[in-house]
Every structure is written in C-alpha cells, then in structure tokens.
Amino acid sequence: MNFLAIDTANEYLTVIASKAGKAKVLFEPQCGMQHSVRLMGAVEEALAGADLPLGECDFFAAVTGPGSFTGIRIGISAAKGFCSALKKPALGITTFQTLAYNAEGDCLSAVPAGRGFYYVCPFGENKQISSAPSRADEETLFRLAERYAVYSYFPLPVPYIKADPAAGLLAAANGAKKEDFGALSAFYLKKSQAEEERERAEK
C-alpha cells in the first residue's frame, strides 16, 4: 500500500513516503526542537520524491512514543490531520517497534528515559511483545542485557546494537496488519516532568 510515515518522537526526524513498494526516506539526525518547523517541508519533499500525491496514500502512520512529549504530539497531530481530511486509516507505531524491526530475532528495545532510567520492551518471534514495556533502572537494564540483544538509537551503559530509525519505521509500516490500525494516541510510560513537579508541590 501507499503510505506516509512520520517520526518526531525523539531528537531525530524521519519522514517516509512509500508508493508501490518504493520509498523516499528523509532523515535528519539532529532535529531537536525543530520538529514543528521542519515537518511539513519534509512531508512535501518526501511525497514529491516518491511521486506520491497526498490523496493517494492508503494510510498515515506516526510514531507514538515513548520519547519527547512535545515531539510525540507534533507527529500524531499531523498524521491525525491527514487522516481526518482524507478519511484514511491511521497506524500508530511505537518507538519500541521501530527498534525491534531492526532485529532479526528476540531483542530488547531500550530508550534512555532520563535520571538514570530507561524505557524497555522485550520482543520475541514475529515482532511480538514478550512482556509489558516498562521504565527500568540501570540495574534492571543490565539484567535484561544478559538475556537479550539490546537495540537502541542512543548511548546506553550496556552493550547494544545501534539501530537505524528510518529503516525500523519503514519495516514497521510495511509489516502492519489489519488489526494494527486504529485511533492514534500518545504512548507514555511516565508522567511529564511538569506533571511530576506539580504533584510533588501539591503533597
């Protein structure tokens, strides 16, 4: 199917337009706080590079997290807008899935969560989650790394394989099944810093 896939969940920016199995991939490794500025231009460039009119997309995909709270909302909002305007289905893809689609077998997807914690999710055969994603401390990460090959986009204190965000997103979108489509919603494993600080102040 033809599709447009967006990842603004972390410091990089990925936009992929795929038409008839051929993809135009735009990847900016250091987009940081520029997602809202760069996204629509990157979408136009990717669609033009794939010779894919927006209306010919069969679905729109966005990475739902975990990652930057603001970045996640930017990508989801754009995909929702396209879906609503064109009456097309939406596909939510987690950061964990984009990592798992870089692996050939069992793996642990890991993302730094700040303050010595990590978001982790183990995958088994056929990219199926083998246990619930969680927020782990460093000791837990080391224990998991003894059991799984660890994949990450960012430096970790354990041996890991540096994954390709664009390749993972493309593979995840191509590997989507009918039951994977539905409403887009942000995937957070913790409350935002502002929410945590407000709760501490209220105690």
matplotlib code that plots the C-alpha trace (Angstrom):
import matplotlib.pyplot as plt

x = [0.0, 1.0, 1.6, 3.2, 5.0, 6.3, 8.6, 9.1, 9.2, 12.9, 15.7, 15.7, 13.1, 12.0, 9.5, 8.9, 6.6, 6.1, 4.5, 4.1, 6.8, 9.4, 10.1, 11.5, 13.1, 14.1, 16.1, 17.6, 19.6, 19.7, 16.3, 15.9, 13.4, 12.8, 10.2, 7.3, 9.4, 10.8, 7.9, 5.6, 8.5, 9.9, 6.5, 6.2, 9.8, 9.2, 5.9, 7.4, 10.4, 8.1, 5.8, 3.0, 0.1, -1.2, -4.6, -3.2, -1.9, -3.8, -2.9, -0.9, 1.4, 3.1, 5.4, 3.5, 6.4, 7.9, 10.1, 9.7, 6.2, 6.1, 7.7, 5.2, 2.2, 3.6, 3.8, 0.5, -1.3, 0.0, -1.0, -4.4, -5.0, -4.2, -6.4, -9.3, -9.0, -8.7, -10.8, -7.9, -6.9, -4.2, -1.4, 0.4, 3.9, 5.8, 9.5, 9.9, 8.6, 10.9, 13.8, 12.5, 12.2, 16.0, 16.5, 16.2, 15.2, 14.5, 15.6, 15.2, 14.2, 15.7, 15.4, 17.0, 14.3, 16.5, 17.5, 19.2, 16.1, 15.3, 12.2, 12.5, 10.4, 11.3, 10.2, 10.1, 9.2, 7.4, 8.0, 5.5, 6.0, 7.0, 6.4, 4.9, 7.0, 8.4, 10.5, 13.6, 16.6, 20.2, 20.4, 17.4, 18.7, 22.0, 20.0, 17.9, 21.0, 22.3, 19.2, 18.5, 20.4, 19.8, 18.8, 18.8, 19.2, 21.0, 24.1, 23.5, 25.6, 25.3, 26.4, 23.9, 23.3, 22.8, 19.6, 18.5, 15.3, 14.3, 14.8, 12.9, 10.0, 9.8, 9.8, 7.2, 4.8, 5.3, 4.7, 1.5, -1.5, -5.2, -5.7, -2.9, -4.8, -7.0, -7.0, -3.7, -2.8, 0.4, 2.3, 3.8, 5.4, 5.7, 4.1, 5.7, 8.2, 5.7, 3.0, 5.5, 6.6, 3.0, 2.2, 5.2, 4.2, 0.7, 1.9]
y = [0.0, 3.6, 5.5, 8.4, 7.7, 10.3, 10.0, 13.1, 11.3, 11.8, 14.2, 13.0, 13.5, 10.8, 11.1, 8.3, 8.3, 4.9, 4.3, 0.8, -0.6, 2.1, 4.6, 8.1, 8.5, 11.8, 11.5, 14.3, 13.0, 16.3, 17.9, 18.6, 21.4, 22.0, 19.3, 21.7, 23.9, 21.1, 18.6, 19.9, 20.8, 17.3, 15.8, 17.8, 16.8, 13.1, 13.0, 14.7, 12.4, 9.4, 10.9, 10.3, 12.7, 13.0, 11.8, 8.6, 7.5, 4.4, 5.3, 7.6, 6.4, 8.2, 7.1, 7.4, 7.1, 6.8, 9.9, 13.6, 14.6, 17.6, 15.7, 12.9, 15.3, 17.0, 13.8, 12.4, 15.7, 15.9, 12.3, 12.7, 15.8, 14.0, 11.0, 13.3, 15.4, 12.5, 9.9, 7.4, 5.0, 5.7, 3.5, 4.0, 2.7, 2.7, 3.7, 0.1, -1.3, 0.7, -0.7, -4.2, -4.1, -3.6, -7.0, -10.5, -12.4, -11.8, -8.4, -5.7, -2.3, 0.4, 4.2, 6.5, 8.0, 10.4, 10.4, 7.0, 5.2, 3.5, 2.6, -1.0, -3.6, -7.2, -8.7, -12.3, -14.0, -12.1, -8.8, -9.7, -8.1, -10.8, -8.8, -5.4, -2.3, -0.7, 2.1, 0.3, 1.4, 0.7, -2.5, -3.9, -2.9, -4.8, -7.9, -7.7, -7.2, -10.6, -12.2, -10.1, -8.4, -4.8, -2.3, 1.5, 4.7, 6.4, 5.5, 3.0, 1.7, -1.8, -3.4, -2.5, -2.5, 0.9, 0.8, 2.8, 4.8, 5.2, 1.5, 0.5, 2.8, 1.7, -2.0, -1.5, 0.3, -2.3, -5.1, -3.7, -6.0, -5.0, -5.2, -2.7, 0.2, 2.4, 5.7, 7.4, 8.2, 9.1, 6.2, 7.5, 5.3, 8.1, 11.4, 14.6, 16.5, 19.3, 16.8, 15.2, 18.6, 19.7, 16.5, 17.0, 20.6, 19.5, 17.0]
z = [0.0, -0.4, 2.9, 4.7, 8.0, 10.4, 13.4, 15.6, 18.9, 19.6, 18.6, 15.0, 12.3, 9.9, 7.1, 4.7, 1.6, 0.1, -3.2, -4.8, -2.6, -3.3, -0.6, -0.4, 3.1, 4.7, 7.9, 9.9, 12.9, 14.9, 14.6, 18.3, 18.9, 15.2, 14.5, 14.2, 11.8, 9.6, 9.5, 6.8, 4.5, 4.9, 4.2, 0.9, 0.0, 0.7, -1.2, -4.2, -4.1, -4.2, -6.8, -4.3, -4.1, -0.6, -1.6, -2.9, 0.5, 1.7, 5.4, 7.5, 10.3, 13.2, 16.0, 19.3, 21.7, 24.2, 23.6, 23.8, 25.0, 22.6, 19.7, 20.0, 19.9, 16.8, 14.8, 16.0, 15.3, 11.7, 11.0, 12.5, 10.4, 7.2, 8.2, 9.1, 5.9, 3.6, 5.5, 5.6, 8.4, 10.9, 12.1, 15.4, 15.7, 19.0, 19.3, 20.6, 17.4, 15.2, 17.2, 17.1, 13.4, 13.2, 14.8, 13.3, 16.4, 20.1, 21.3, 23.9, 22.7, 25.0, 25.2, 27.8, 30.0, 32.0, 35.6, 35.4, 34.0, 30.7, 28.8, 27.8, 25.9, 25.1, 21.8, 20.7, 17.4, 14.7, 16.5, 19.2, 22.6, 25.1, 28.3, 29.0, 28.4, 31.5, 33.0, 34.3, 36.4, 35.4, 37.4, 35.7, 32.3, 33.0, 33.9, 30.8, 28.7, 29.9, 28.3, 25.2, 22.3, 23.1, 20.4, 20.8, 19.0, 21.8, 24.0, 26.8, 29.7, 28.4, 25.1, 22.4, 18.7, 17.2, 15.2, 12.2, 13.0, 9.3, 8.5, 11.5, 10.8, 7.2, 8.1, 10.8, 8.5, 5.8, 8.4, 9.7, 9.9, 9.6, 13.4, 14.0, 12.5, 14.7, 16.7, 17.2, 20.8, 22.6, 24.3, 27.5, 30.2, 32.7, 33.5, 32.1, 34.2, 34.7, 36.0, 38.4, 39.7, 40.2, 42.1, 44.4, 45.1, 46.0, 48.5]

ax = plt.figure().add_subplot(projection="3d")
ax.plot(x, y, z, "-o")
ax.set_aspect("equal")
plt.show()
